[in-house]
């Protein structure tokens, strides 16, 4: 007769072994799956960091292209002014302003500035270095950032980038003359600097400036393209990365967009857009102008009319430029009698045909403008983005 005690002990041992095996298998499976997930997450993090850096360098490349375009445009305006300096009065004010902007040290254009926030994240994050691991990629990125740093330094310090009108002279002109509002002073200033040897020196050295800009541009282009190949990242993926948003996109419809919308703007400007139910459109923009020669503010109002339609996921604007109007209201300002001519000159400039044309095409260019829309869940806020990347945020 079998010993019951031994049999129970044997069964217990078997159960214990089975339990241990099951536990080990469970641990192996758990850690194995976790390892696979970690590897997948690491690969995704690597691609996200790579795309962040590649996109950042692409933005640098675009900025350098903008600087080159600005150089070319300024050079053309300045050359034209110098070639026609004996008939200065016949040169359009827009061209003369472009000339002055080209030689003034203290001009600001956001499209020509470098954003280094992503570079700081990349260099300061140990996780970036550990995750990327590919030293060829890291070296290429560092070379691009090094080239950008060299260019920034040269833009500030290299003699060929020193503009004819220094910061000190710019300050003196602004503080001690009324050239912005007095035509005689404006033309006298233009005449002086058109004939200044420093302007000719700056003009003659365009190719030196372009050489450095193109050198950095071409190297960054090559290094960044190499990194796209290293990480197997396509241009389409980069585009999707740049457009990625954490929120859901809610496209506007005929019903949800109809009505009056007001743009989120500063105290001295406002925009109202009326999407009427009959699909006509009216946009009214107002901004206030101040000056040291009068008290109060001149109100400038621009009115644009047209039609609108929703086509698939897009908002289409059909603007009638023939119905664009621009007016200035000076009823809220006061000034000394001797400043009347200067004030009238300001008002003429604010409503001139050149200003009308500039405002017509500054944001909405063309007869048919396709836009994307995004409506908040409450239907009270609307984002409209044009094909050239300009966004306007509206509220009901």
C-alpha positions as CSV (number, residue, x, y, z in Angstrom):
1,X,0.0,0.0,0.0
2,X,1.5,3.3,-1.0
3,X,2.7,5.7,1.7
4,X,0.2,8.6,1.6
5,X,2.6,11.0,3.2
6,X,5.2,10.4,0.6
7,X,2.6,10.7,-2.2
8,X,1.4,14.1,-0.8
9,X,4.9,15.3,-0.5
10,X,5.6,14.3,-4.1
11,X,2.5,16.0,-5.4
12,X,3.4,19.1,-3.4
13,X,6.9,19.1,-4.9
14,X,5.5,18.8,-8.4
15,X,3.1,21.7,-7.8
16,X,6.0,23.7,-6.5
17,X,8.1,23.0,-9.5
18,X,5.3,23.8,-11.9
19,X,4.6,27.0,-10.0
20,X,8.3,28.0,-10.2
21,X,8.4,27.2,-13.9
22,X,5.2,29.2,-14.5
23,X,6.6,32.1,-12.6
24,X,9.9,32.0,-14.5
25,X,8.0,31.8,-17.9
26,X,5.8,34.7,-16.7
27,X,8.9,36.8,-15.8
28,X,10.6,36.0,-19.1
29,X,7.5,36.9,-21.1
30,X,6.9,40.1,-19.1
31,X,10.5,41.3,-19.4
32,X,10.7,40.1,-23.0
33,X,7.6,42.0,-24.0
34,X,8.7,45.0,-22.0
35,X,12.1,44.9,-23.8
36,X,10.4,44.8,-27.1
37,X,8.2,47.7,-26.2
38,X,11.2,49.7,-24.8
39,X,13.0,49.0,-28.1
40,X,10.0,50.2,-30.1
41,X,9.6,53.3,-27.9
42,X,13.3,54.0,-28.1
43,X,13.2,53.8,-31.9
44,X,10.2,56.2,-31.9
45,X,12.0,58.7,-29.6
46,X,15.0,58.5,-31.9
47,X,12.9,59.4,-34.9
48,X,11.1,62.2,-33.0
49,X,14.4,63.8,-31.8
50,X,15.9,63.4,-35.2
51,X,12.9,65.1,-36.9
52,X,13.0,67.9,-34.3
53,X,16.6,68.6,-35.1
54,X,16.3,68.2,-38.9
55,X,13.3,70.5,-39.0
56,X,15.2,73.0,-36.9
57,X,18.1,73.0,-39.3
58,X,15.6,73.3,-42.2
59,X,14.3,76.4,-40.6
60,X,17.8,77.8,-40.4
61,X,18.3,77.0,-44.1
62,X,15.0,78.9,-44.9
63,X,16.2,81.9,-42.8
64,X,19.5,82.0,-44.7
65,X,17.5,82.0,-48.0
66,X,15.4,84.9,-46.6
67,X,18.6,86.8,-45.8
68,X,19.9,86.2,-49.3
69,X,16.6,87.4,-50.8
70,X,16.6,90.5,-48.6
71,X,20.2,91.2,-49.7
72,X,19.2,91.0,-53.3
73,X,16.1,93.1,-52.9
74,X,17.9,95.8,-50.9
75,X,20.8,95.8,-53.4
76,X,18.4,96.3,-56.3
77,X,16.6,99.2,-54.6
78,X,19.9,100.8,-53.6
79,X,21.4,100.4,-57.0
80,X,18.3,101.9,-58.6
81,X,18.4,104.9,-56.3
82,X,22.1,105.5,-57.0
83,X,21.6,105.3,-60.7
84,X,18.7,107.8,-60.5
85,X,20.0,110.1,-57.7
86,X,19.7,113.2,-59.9
87,X,15.9,112.7,-60.1
88,X,15.3,111.6,-56.6
89,X,11.8,113.0,-56.4
90,X,10.6,110.7,-59.2
91,X,11.6,107.5,-57.3
92,X,8.8,105.9,-55.4
93,X,8.8,106.2,-51.6
94,X,8.6,102.4,-51.3
95,X,11.9,102.1,-53.2
96,X,13.5,104.9,-51.1
97,X,12.3,103.2,-47.8
98,X,13.7,99.9,-49.1
99,X,17.0,101.7,-49.7
100,X,17.1,103.2,-46.2
101,X,16.1,99.8,-44.6
102,X,19.0,98.2,-46.5
103,X,21.6,100.6,-45.1
104,X,20.2,101.1,-41.6
105,X,21.7,99.1,-38.8
106,X,18.7,99.0,-36.5
107,X,16.0,97.2,-38.6
108,X,14.2,94.2,-37.4
109,X,12.7,91.4,-39.5
110,X,11.6,88.2,-37.6
111,X,12.0,86.1,-40.7
112,X,15.8,86.9,-40.7
113,X,16.3,85.8,-37.1
114,X,17.6,82.4,-35.9
115,X,15.7,80.5,-33.2
116,X,18.2,78.6,-31.1
117,X,15.7,77.0,-28.6
118,X,15.9,73.5,-30.2
119,X,19.7,73.7,-30.3
120,X,19.7,74.4,-26.6
121,X,17.4,71.4,-26.0
122,X,19.6,69.2,-28.1
123,X,22.8,70.2,-26.5
124,X,21.6,70.2,-22.9
125,X,19.6,66.9,-22.9
126,X,21.6,63.8,-22.1
127,X,18.6,61.8,-23.3
128,X,19.0,63.2,-26.8
129,X,22.6,62.0,-27.0
130,X,21.8,58.6,-25.4
131,X,18.8,58.1,-27.6
132,X,20.3,59.1,-30.9
133,X,23.6,57.1,-30.5
134,X,24.4,57.6,-34.2
135,X,27.6,59.6,-34.0
136,X,27.5,60.5,-37.8
137,X,24.1,62.1,-37.2
138,X,25.3,64.0,-34.1
139,X,28.5,65.2,-35.8
140,X,26.4,66.5,-38.8
141,X,24.1,68.4,-36.4
142,X,27.0,69.9,-34.5
143,X,28.6,71.1,-37.7
144,X,25.4,72.8,-38.8
145,X,25.0,74.5,-35.4
146,X,28.7,75.5,-35.5
147,X,28.3,77.0,-39.0
148,X,25.2,78.9,-37.8
149,X,27.1,80.3,-34.9
150,X,29.9,81.4,-37.2
151,X,27.4,83.1,-39.5
152,X,25.7,84.9,-36.6
153,X,29.0,86.2,-35.4
154,X,30.0,87.4,-38.9
155,X,26.6,89.1,-39.5
156,X,27.3,91.2,-36.4
157,X,31.0,91.7,-36.7
158,X,32.4,91.2,-40.2
159,X,33.3,94.5,-41.9
160,X,31.3,93.6,-45.1
161,X,28.1,93.2,-43.0
162,X,28.6,96.6,-41.3
163,X,25.8,98.8,-42.6
164,X,26.5,102.3,-43.7
165,X,24.3,103.9,-41.1
166,X,25.5,102.8,-37.7
167,X,23.3,102.2,-34.6
168,X,24.6,105.5,-33.2
169,X,23.7,107.4,-36.4
170,X,20.3,105.7,-36.6
171,X,19.6,106.9,-33.0
172,X,20.8,110.4,-33.8
173,X,18.6,110.6,-37.0
174,X,15.5,109.3,-35.1
175,X,16.0,111.6,-32.2
176,X,17.1,114.8,-33.9
177,X,15.1,114.9,-37.2
178,X,11.6,114.5,-38.3
179,X,12.4,112.5,-41.4
180,X,9.5,110.1,-40.9
181,X,6.9,112.8,-41.2
182,X,8.6,115.6,-43.1
183,X,9.1,115.0,-46.9
184,X,11.9,117.6,-47.2
185,X,13.9,116.0,-44.4
186,X,13.2,112.6,-45.8
187,X,14.5,113.4,-49.3
188,X,17.5,115.3,-47.9
189,X,18.4,112.2,-45.8
190,X,18.1,109.9,-48.8
191,X,20.2,112.3,-51.0
192,X,22.9,112.4,-48.3
193,X,23.2,108.6,-48.0
194,X,22.9,107.8,-51.7
195,X,26.1,109.9,-52.2
196,X,27.9,108.6,-49.1
197,X,31.1,106.5,-49.9
198,X,30.0,104.0,-47.2
199,X,26.9,103.2,-49.1
200,X,28.9,102.5,-52.3
201,X,31.3,100.3,-50.3
202,X,28.4,98.3,-48.8
203,X,26.8,98.0,-52.3
204,X,30.1,96.9,-53.9
205,X,30.6,94.1,-51.3
206,X,27.3,92.2,-51.9
207,X,29.2,89.3,-53.3
208,X,31.4,88.9,-50.2
209,X,28.2,88.7,-48.1
210,X,26.6,86.3,-50.5
211,X,29.7,84.1,-50.5
212,X,29.5,83.5,-46.8
213,X,25.8,83.1,-46.8
214,X,25.9,80.6,-49.6
215,X,28.8,78.7,-48.0
216,X,26.8,78.1,-44.8
217,X,23.7,77.4,-46.8
218,X,25.2,74.8,-49.0
219,X,27.0,73.0,-46.2
220,X,23.9,72.9,-44.0
221,X,21.8,71.7,-46.9
222,X,24.3,68.8,-47.5
223,X,24.6,67.9,-43.9
224,X,20.9,67.9,-43.2
225,X,20.1,65.9,-46.4
226,X,22.7,63.3,-45.2
227,X,20.9,63.1,-41.8
228,X,17.6,62.5,-43.5
229,X,19.2,59.5,-45.3
230,X,20.9,58.3,-42.0
231,X,17.5,58.3,-40.2
232,X,15.4,57.2,-43.2
233,X,13.2,60.3,-42.8
234,X,11.2,61.5,-45.8
235,X,10.2,65.1,-46.6
236,X,6.6,64.1,-46.2
237,X,7.3,62.8,-42.6
238,X,9.0,66.1,-41.8
239,X,6.0,68.0,-43.2
240,X,3.6,66.0,-41.0
241,X,5.9,66.4,-38.0
242,X,5.9,70.2,-38.5
243,X,2.1,70.3,-38.8
244,X,1.5,67.8,-35.9
245,X,-0.8,68.9,-33.2
246,X,-1.9,67.2,-30.1
247,X,-5.5,68.5,-30.4
248,X,-8.2,67.3,-32.7
249,X,-8.8,69.3,-35.8
250,X,-12.4,70.4,-36.3
251,X,-13.0,71.9,-39.7
252,X,-15.5,74.7,-40.1
253,X,-18.7,74.1,-42.1
254,X,-21.1,76.5,-43.7
255,X,-23.2,76.5,-40.6
256,X,-20.5,76.8,-38.0
257,X,-18.5,79.6,-39.8
258,X,-21.4,81.9,-40.7
259,X,-21.6,85.1,-38.6
260,X,-19.4,87.9,-37.3
261,X,-15.8,87.1,-36.0
262,X,-13.4,89.4,-34.2
263,X,-9.6,88.8,-34.4
264,X,-7.5,88.4,-31.3
265,X,-5.3,91.5,-31.5
266,X,-3.6,94.4,-29.7
267,X,-5.1,97.6,-28.3
268,X,-4.3,99.7,-31.4
269,X,-5.6,97.3,-34.0
270,X,-8.7,95.3,-34.7
271,X,-10.1,93.0,-37.4
272,X,-13.7,92.1,-37.9
273,X,-14.7,89.4,-40.5
274,X,-18.3,88.9,-41.5
275,X,-19.1,85.5,-43.1
276,X,-22.6,86.3,-44.3
277,X,-25.1,83.5,-44.8
278,X,-25.5,84.4,-48.5
279,X,-21.7,83.6,-48.8
280,X,-20.7,87.2,-49.2
281,X,-17.7,88.3,-47.1
282,X,-16.6,91.6,-45.5
283,X,-13.4,92.2,-43.7
284,X,-12.8,95.5,-41.7
285,X,-9.3,96.2,-40.3
286,X,-8.6,99.2,-38.2
287,X,-5.3,100.3,-36.7
288,X,-4.2,103.4,-34.8
289,X,-1.3,105.7,-35.7
290,X,0.5,107.9,-33.3
291,X,3.2,110.5,-33.8
292,X,5.3,113.0,-32.0
293,X,3.8,115.9,-34.1
294,X,0.2,115.4,-32.9
295,X,-1.8,114.4,-29.8
296,X,-4.2,111.5,-30.1
297,X,-4.3,108.8,-32.7
298,X,-5.3,108.7,-36.4
299,X,-7.6,105.8,-37.2
300,X,-6.9,104.0,-40.4
301,X,-9.6,101.7,-41.7
302,X,-9.3,99.1,-44.5
303,X,-12.3,97.4,-45.9
304,X,-12.2,94.3,-48.1
305,X,-15.2,92.5,-49.7
306,X,-15.7,89.3,-51.5
307,X,-17.3,85.8,-51.3
308,X,-16.5,82.6,-49.3
309,X,-17.2,78.9,-49.7
310,X,-16.4,75.7,-48.0
311,X,-15.0,73.1,-50.4
312,X,-14.3,69.7,-48.8
313,X,-12.1,70.6,-45.8
314,X,-11.0,74.0,-47.0
315,X,-12.3,77.5,-46.6
316,X,-12.0,79.4,-50.0
317,X,-11.9,83.2,-50.1
318,X,-12.7,85.1,-53.2
319,X,-11.7,88.7,-52.6
320,X,-12.6,91.5,-54.9
321,X,-9.6,93.9,-54.9
322,X,-11.6,96.5,-56.8
323,X,-13.8,96.9,-53.8
324,X,-10.9,97.4,-51.4
325,X,-11.0,100.8,-49.6
326,X,-8.7,102.6,-47.3
327,X,-9.5,105.7,-45.2
328,X,-7.9,107.7,-42.4
329,X,-9.9,109.5,-39.7
330,X,-8.0,112.4,-37.9
331,X,-10.9,113.7,-35.9
332,X,-9.4,112.5,-32.6
333,X,-6.0,114.3,-33.0
334,X,-4.9,117.8,-32.2
335,X,-1.7,119.6,-33.3
336,X,0.0,122.9,-33.6
337,X,-1.0,125.0,-36.7
338,X,2.6,124.9,-38.1
339,X,2.4,121.1,-38.2
340,X,-0.6,121.0,-40.5
341,X,1.4,120.3,-43.6
342,X,3.3,117.4,-41.9
343,X,0.1,115.9,-40.6
344,X,-1.5,116.1,-44.0
345,X,1.6,114.4,-45.5
346,X,1.2,111.5,-43.0
347,X,-2.5,111.1,-43.9
348,X,-1.6,111.1,-47.6
349,X,1.0,108.4,-47.1
350,X,-1.3,106.3,-45.0
351,X,-3.9,106.2,-47.7
352,X,-1.7,106.4,-50.8
353,X,-2.1,104.1,-53.8
354,X,1.2,102.4,-52.8
355,X,-0.2,101.7,-49.3
356,X,-3.5,100.4,-50.8
357,X,-1.6,98.0,-53.0
358,X,0.6,96.8,-50.2
359,X,-2.3,96.1,-47.9
360,X,-4.2,94.3,-50.6
361,X,-1.5,91.8,-51.1
362,X,0.2,91.7,-47.7
363,X,-1.8,88.7,-46.4
364,X,-4.4,87.7,-48.9
365,X,-2.8,87.6,-52.3
366,X,-4.7,86.4,-55.4
367,X,-8.4,86.2,-56.2
368,X,-8.9,82.7,-54.8
369,X,-7.3,81.9,-51.5
370,X,-7.5,78.4,-50.0
371,X,-7.3,78.2,-46.2
372,X,-7.5,75.5,-43.5
373,X,-9.7,76.0,-40.5
374,X,-9.8,74.7,-37.0
375,X,-12.8,75.4,-34.7
376,X,-12.8,74.9,-31.0
377,X,-15.3,72.4,-29.4
378,X,-17.6,75.3,-28.2
379,X,-17.7,76.8,-31.7
380,X,-16.6,80.2,-30.3
381,X,-13.0,80.3,-31.5
382,X,-11.7,79.9,-35.0
383,X,-8.2,79.5,-36.5
384,X,-7.8,80.3,-40.2
385,X,-4.4,79.5,-41.9
386,X,-3.5,80.5,-45.4
387,X,-1.3,78.5,-47.7
388,X,1.7,80.7,-47.0
389,X,1.5,79.9,-43.3
390,X,-0.2,83.0,-42.0
391,X,-2.7,82.3,-39.2
392,X,-5.4,84.5,-37.8
393,X,-7.3,83.6,-34.6
394,X,-10.9,84.8,-34.3
395,X,-13.6,84.8,-31.6
396,X,-17.4,85.2,-31.9
